[in-house]
Amino acid sequence: MRHVAIIQGHPDPAGGHLCHALADAYASGATGAGHGVTRIDIAAMDVPPLHNKAEFESGVLPRGLEPVRDAIVSSEHVVIVFPLWLGTMPAALKAFLEQMMRPGVAFAYQDGAMPRKLFGGRSAHVVVTMAMPALAYRFFYGAHGVRALERSILNFVGIKPVRKTYLGTAEGSDAARRSGWIARLREDGSRLR
């Protein structure tokens, strides 16, 4: 059994979005296969943005975020589900990752060397919904927002490999297509892909 942290990154507190259904499906598949799952819903939390280097390096993590940080630290696989906004993740998800991936938790500074990666041995799966066709995002835009998440955040702290799933033209998708995506995420959850 492995422990999975599933971060549902759609910031709308009303819920009911495709991202919620995809995160639910992944969690269902993982728990059905006997894995431990912690669900993290960005929209249900008050995550203040960091304003300067001092806050990032030595500021106090808001008390309500401590259990979430501990769940990520203890996880072996991280799943991040979010809608593509302006080519990248919503600001609320970025603020959350900045709070979680701080020095001393996700990486450690070293004199004269690259920081030590404290999240080695973990894998990730990034699931992105978008209005545009997925091929356009991947090949015309170079998937720049997801590449930045993978390289500058996840790989920087030692999380790899990072599997990516792009679900394009999600706003115009019909029920059958969405059901197929949900079934696919349930299967991915059962296999921790």
C-alpha contacts under 8 A as a table, 3 or more apart, distances in Angstrom:
res1	aa1	res2	aa2	distance
1	M	34	G	6.10
1	M	35	H	4.88
1	M	36	G	7.00
2	R	35	H	5.21
2	R	36	G	6.19
2	R	75	S	7.65
2	R	76	E	6.28
2	R	77	H	7.61
3	H	35	H	5.96
3	H	36	G	4.60
3	H	37	V	5.84
3	H	38	T	7.78
3	H	74	S	7.32
3	H	75	S	4.92
3	H	76	E	5.50
3	H	77	H	6.60
4	V	30	A	7.95
4	V	35	H	7.18
4	V	36	G	6.06
4	V	37	V	4.80
4	V	38	T	6.27
4	V	75	S	5.34
4	V	76	E	6.07
4	V	77	H	4.85
4	V	78	V	5.76
4	V	79	V	7.38
5	A	37	V	5.94
5	A	38	T	4.89
5	A	39	R	6.15
5	A	40	I	7.20
5	A	71	A	6.67
5	A	72	I	5.92
5	A	75	S	5.88
5	A	76	E	7.96
5	A	77	H	6.44
5	A	78	V	4.89
5	A	79	V	6.21
6	I	23	A	6.85
6	I	27	A	7.32
6	I	37	V	7.16
6	I	38	T	6.17
6	I	39	R	5.00
6	I	40	I	5.92
6	I	78	V	5.95
6	I	79	V	4.64
6	I	80	I	6.07
6	I	81	V	7.78
7	I	23	A	7.74
7	I	39	R	6.31
7	I	40	I	4.71
7	I	41	D	6.06
7	I	42	I	7.16
7	I	78	V	7.53
7	I	79	V	5.94
7	I	80	I	4.75
7	I	81	V	6.25
8	Q	19	C	6.77
8	Q	20	H	6.55
8	Q	23	A	6.13
8	Q	39	R	7.53
8	Q	40	I	6.03
8	Q	41	D	4.90
8	Q	42	I	6.17
8	Q	80	I	6.14
8	Q	81	V	5.06
8	Q	82	F	6.43
9	G	19	C	7.63
9	G	41	D	6.53
9	G	42	I	5.33
9	G	43	A	7.33
9	G	80	I	6.76
9	G	81	V	5.55
9	G	82	F	4.58
9	G	83	P	7.48
9	G	90	P	7.55
9	G	92	A	7.73
9	G	93	L	5.57
10	H	17	H	7.80
10	H	19	C	6.43
10	H	20	H	7.58
10	H	41	D	7.92
10	H	42	I	6.80
10	H	43	A	6.66
10	H	81	V	7.50
10	H	82	F	5.25
10	H	83	P	6.19
10	H	90	P	7.36
10	H	93	L	7.78
11	P	42	I	5.90
11	P	43	A	4.40
11	P	90	P	7.23
11	P	92	A	6.33
11	P	93	L	7.47
12	D	15	G	6.00
12	D	43	A	5.67
13	P	43	A	4.82
13	P	44	A	6.27
15	G	20	H	6.80
16	G	20	H	6.20
16	G	21	A	7.37
17	H	20	H	5.36
17	H	21	A	6.76
18	L	21	A	5.11
18	L	22	L	6.15
18	L	129	T	7.91
18	L	178	R	7.91
19	C	22	L	5.08
19	C	23	A	6.14
19	C	81	V	6.07
19	C	82	F	6.08
19	C	83	P	6.97
19	C	129	T	7.22
20	H	23	A	5.21
20	H	24	D	6.11
21	A	24	D	5.02
21	A	25	A	6.09
21	A	182	I	6.89
22	L	25	A	5.05
22	L	26	Y	6.24
22	L	81	V	7.53
22	L	181	W	7.53
22	L	182	I	5.49
22	L	185	L	6.23
22	L	186	R	7.90
23	A	26	Y	5.19
23	A	27	A	6.16
23	A	81	V	6.56
23	A	185	L	7.87
24	D	27	A	5.10
24	D	28	S	6.06
25	A	28	S	5.02
25	A	29	G	6.22
25	A	182	I	5.87
25	A	183	A	7.14
25	A	185	L	5.76
25	A	186	R	4.53
25	A	189	G	7.42
26	Y	29	G	5.21
26	Y	30	A	6.18
26	Y	185	L	5.04
26	Y	186	R	4.55
26	Y	187	E	7.38
26	Y	188	D	6.57
26	Y	189	G	4.32
26	Y	190	S	7.45
27	A	30	A	5.12
27	A	31	T	6.04
27	A	37	V	6.52
27	A	39	R	7.78
27	A	186	R	7.30
27	A	189	G	6.27
28	S	31	T	5.35
28	S	32	G	5.90
28	S	186	R	6.29
28	S	189	G	7.14
28	S	190	S	7.85
29	G	32	G	5.08
29	G	33	A	6.28
29	G	185	L	7.70
29	G	186	R	4.46
29	G	187	E	5.96
29	G	188	D	7.15
29	G	189	G	4.42
29	G	190	S	4.17
29	G	191	R	7.82
30	A	33	A	5.18
30	A	34	G	6.52
30	A	35	H	5.33
30	A	36	G	7.39
30	A	37	V	7.14
30	A	186	R	7.54
30	A	189	G	4.40
30	A	190	S	4.44
30	A	191	R	7.19
30	A	192	L	6.69
31	T	34	G	4.97
31	T	35	H	4.98
31	T	36	G	6.18
31	T	37	V	6.58
31	T	190	S	7.45
32	G	35	H	7.37
32	G	190	S	6.66
33	A	190	S	5.18
33	A	191	R	7.63
38	T	71	A	6.75
40	I	68	V	7.12
41	D	44	A	5.54
41	D	45	M	7.06
42	I	45	M	5.54
42	I	92	A	7.10
42	I	93	L	6.61
42	I	96	F	7.48
43	A	46	D	7.86
47	V	62	P	7.99
47	V	65	L	7.89
47	V	92	A	7.30
47	V	95	A	6.72
47	V	96	F	6.04
47	V	99	Q	7.90
48	P	95	A	6.92
48	P	96	F	7.98
49	P	95	A	5.08
49	P	96	F	7.72
49	P	98	E	7.86
49	P	99	Q	7.72
50	L	55	E	6.05
50	L	56	F	6.31
50	L	95	A	7.13
50	L	98	E	7.34
50	L	99	Q	7.35
51	H	55	E	6.67
51	H	56	F	7.94
52	N	55	E	5.51
52	N	56	F	6.52
53	K	56	F	5.04
53	K	57	E	6.05
54	A	57	E	5.20
54	A	58	S	5.69
54	A	59	G	6.45
55	E	58	S	5.51
55	E	59	G	4.08
55	E	60	V	7.51
56	F	59	G	5.99
56	F	98	E	7.51
56	F	99	Q	7.32
56	F	102	R	6.27
56	F	103	P	7.70
57	E	102	R	6.48
57	E	103	P	5.88
61	L	65	L	6.72
61	L	66	E	6.90
61	L	99	Q	6.99
62	P	65	L	5.58
62	P	66	E	7.04
63	R	66	E	5.58
64	G	67	P	7.01
64	G	68	V	7.95
65	L	68	V	5.23
65	L	69	R	6.19
66	E	69	R	5.10
66	E	70	D	6.18
67	P	70	D	5.01
67	P	71	A	6.18
68	V	71	A	5.08
68	V	72	I	6.39
69	R	72	I	5.20
69	R	73	V	6.15
69	R	100	M	5.86
70	D	73	V	4.98
70	D	74	S	6.12
71	A	74	S	5.21
71	A	75	S	6.10
72	I	75	S	5.09
72	I	78	V	7.47
73	V	105	V	7.65
73	V	106	A	7.96
73	V	119	F	7.53
75	S	78	V	6.86
75	S	122	R	7.47
76	E	121	G	7.07
76	E	122	R	4.74
76	E	123	S	6.66
77	H	122	R	5.36
77	H	123	S	4.84
77	H	124	A	5.43
77	H	125	H	7.89
77	H	192	L	7.59
78	V	122	R	7.42
78	V	123	S	6.38
78	V	124	A	4.60
78	V	125	H	6.43
79	V	124	A	5.54
79	V	125	H	4.76
79	V	126	V	5.85
79	V	127	V	7.58
80	I	124	A	7.71
80	I	125	H	6.40
80	I	126	V	4.86
80	I	127	V	6.13
81	V	126	V	6.00
81	V	127	V	4.64
81	V	128	V	5.92
82	F	89	M	6.53
82	F	90	P	7.58
82	F	127	V	6.50
82	F	128	V	5.22
82	F	129	T	6.43
83	P	89	M	6.70
83	P	90	P	7.27
83	P	128	V	5.53
83	P	129	T	4.67
83	P	130	M	5.83
84	L	87	G	5.76
84	L	88	T	5.30
84	L	89	M	5.56
84	L	90	P	7.09
84	L	128	V	6.28
84	L	129	T	6.00
84	L	130	M	5.14
84	L	131	A	7.90
85	W	88	T	5.43
85	W	89	M	5.84
85	W	90	P	5.70
85	W	130	M	7.87
86	L	89	M	7.90
87	G	143	A	7.71
87	G	144	H	7.18
87	G	145	G	5.62
88	T	144	H	7.45
88	T	145	G	4.12
88	T	146	V	6.43
89	M	93	L	6.45
89	M	94	K	6.67
89	M	145	G	6.95
89	M	146	V	7.84
90	P	93	L	5.54
90	P	94	K	6.61
91	A	94	K	5.02
91	A	95	A	6.13
92	A	95	A	5.13
92	A	96	F	6.22
93	L	96	F	4.97
93	L	97	L	6.24
94	K	97	L	5.13
94	K	98	E	6.19
95	A	98	E	5.12
95	A	99	Q	6.33
96	F	99	Q	5.16
96	F	100	M	6.28
97	L	100	M	5.02
97	L	101	M	5.79
98	E	101	M	5.43
98	E	102	R	6.62
99	Q	102	R	6.24
100	M	105	V	7.59
100	M	106	A	7.56
101	M	105	V	6.45
101	M	106	A	4.95
101	M	107	F	7.45
101	M	153	I	7.78
101	M	157	V	7.61
102	R	105	V	5.56
102	R	106	A	5.76
102	R	107	F	6.92
103	P	106	A	5.99
103	P	107	F	5.08
103	P	108	A	5.35
103	P	109	Y	7.04
104	G	107	F	5.71
104	G	108	A	5.25
105	V	108	A	7.55
105	V	118	L	6.93
106	A	117	K	6.59
106	A	118	L	4.98
106	A	119	F	5.73
106	A	157	V	5.48
107	F	115	P	6.18
107	F	116	R	5.45
107	F	117	K	4.68
107	F	118	L	4.83
107	F	119	F	7.32
107	F	156	F	7.98
107	F	157	V	5.51
108	A	115	P	5.31
108	A	116	R	5.02
108	A	117	K	6.73
108	A	118	L	7.04
109	Y	113	A	7.93
109	Y	114	M	7.24
109	Y	115	P	4.53
109	Y	116	R	6.42
110	Q	113	A	5.46
110	Q	114	M	6.53
110	Q	115	P	5.47
110	Q	116	R	6.86
116	R	157	V	7.69
117	K	120	G	6.13
117	K	156	F	6.72
117	K	157	V	4.51
117	K	158	G	4.90
118	L	157	V	6.00
118	L	158	G	6.46
119	F	122	R	6.25
119	F	157	V	5.42
119	F	158	G	4.83
119	F	159	I	5.81
120	G	157	V	7.06
120	G	158	G	4.20
120	G	159	I	5.60
120	G	160	K	7.56
121	G	158	G	7.21
121	G	159	I	6.75
121	G	160	K	7.44
122	R	158	G	7.31
122	R	159	I	5.03
122	R	160	K	6.26
122	R	161	P	7.88
123	S	159	I	5.39
123	S	160	K	4.80
123	S	161	P	5.20
123	S	162	V	6.01
124	A	159	I	6.67
124	A	160	K	6.48
124	A	161	P	6.43
124	A	162	V	4.68
124	A	163	R	6.19
125	H	162	V	5.51
125	H	163	R	4.57
125	H	164	K	5.71
125	H	165	T	7.60
125	H	193	R	6.69
126	V	162	V	7.07
126	V	163	R	6.20
126	V	164	K	4.82
126	V	165	T	6.24
127	V	164	K	5.96
127	V	165	T	4.74
127	V	166	Y	6.11
127	V	167	L	7.63
128	V	164	K	7.86
128	V	165	T	6.24
128	V	166	Y	5.03
128	V	167	L	6.06
129	T	166	Y	6.18
129	T	167	L	4.76
129	T	168	G	6.09
129	T	169	T	7.95
129	T	170	A	6.17
130	M	133	P	7.42
130	M	134	A	7.33
130	M	166	Y	7.69
130	M	167	L	6.28
130	M	168	G	5.05
130	M	169	T	5.97
130	M	170	A	5.70
130	M	171	E	7.42
131	A	168	G	5.96
131	A	169	T	4.41
131	A	170	A	5.43
131	A	171	E	5.52
131	A	172	G	7.56
132	M	136	A	6.90
132	M	137	Y	7.05
132	M	168	G	5.57
132	M	169	T	4.99
132	M	170	A	7.83
133	P	136	A	5.39
133	P	137	Y	6.68
133	P	167	L	7.89
133	P	168	G	4.36
133	P	169	T	5.07
134	A	137	Y	5.14
134	A	138	R	6.15
134	A	166	Y	5.75
134	A	167	L	6.06
134	A	168	G	4.21
134	A	169	T	7.23
135	L	138	R	5.07
135	L	139	F	5.82
135	L	140	F	7.57
135	L	168	G	7.73
136	A	139	F	5.45
136	A	140	F	5.00
136	A	141	Y	6.57
137	Y	140	F	5.84
137	Y	141	Y	4.96
137	Y	142	G	6.28
137	Y	143	A	5.35
138	R	141	Y	5.96
138	R	142	G	4.83
138	R	143	A	4.55
139	F	142	G	4.97
139	F	143	A	7.12
141	Y	144	H	6.47
143	A	146	V	5.60
143	A	147	R	6.01
144	H	147	R	5.02
144	H	148	A	6.10
145	G	148	A	5.21
145	G	149	L	6.41
146	V	149	L	4.96
146	V	150	E	6.11
147	R	150	E	5.04
147	R	151	R	5.97
148	A	151	R	5.28
148	A	152	S	5.30
148	A	153	I	7.19
149	L	152	S	5.68
149	L	153	I	5.22
149	L	154	L	6.30
150	E	153	I	5.91
150	E	154	L	4.98
150	E	155	N	5.83
150	E	162	V	6.85
151	R	154	L	6.13
151	R	155	N	5.01
151	R	156	F	6.27
152	S	155	N	6.41
152	S	156	F	5.43
153	I	156	F	5.14
153	I	157	V	6.40
154	L	157	V	5.57
154	L	158	G	6.40
154	L	159	I	4.99
154	L	160	K	7.15
154	L	162	V	7.93
155	N	158	G	4.84
155	N	159	I	4.99
155	N	160	K	5.96
156	F	159	I	7.45
159	I	162	V	7.21
163	R	193	R	7.14
167	L	170	A	6.34
167	L	181	W	7.94
169	T	172	G	5.67
169	T	173	S	6.29
170	A	173	S	5.07
170	A	178	R	7.98
173	S	177	R	6.11
173	S	178	R	6.63
174	D	177	R	5.48
174	D	178	R	6.39
175	A	178	R	5.13
175	A	179	S	6.02
176	A	179	S	5.07
176	A	180	G	6.25
177	R	180	G	5.07
177	R	181	W	6.40
178	R	181	W	5.05
178	R	182	I	6.17
179	S	182	I	5.06
179	S	183	A	6.12
180	G	183	A	5.12
180	G	184	R	6.13
181	W	184	R	5.00
181	W	185	L	6.25
182	I	185	L	5.15
182	I	186	R	6.21
183	A	186	R	5.06
183	A	187	E	6.25
184	R	187	E	5.13
184	R	188	D	6.16
185	L	188	D	4.84
185	L	189	G	6.04
186	R	189	G	5.05
186	R	190	S	6.34
187	E	190	S	5.11
187	E	191	R	6.42
188	D	191	R	5.20
188	D	192	L	5.62
188	D	193	R	4.89
189	G	192	L	4.76
189	G	193	R	6.42
190	S	193	R	7.98
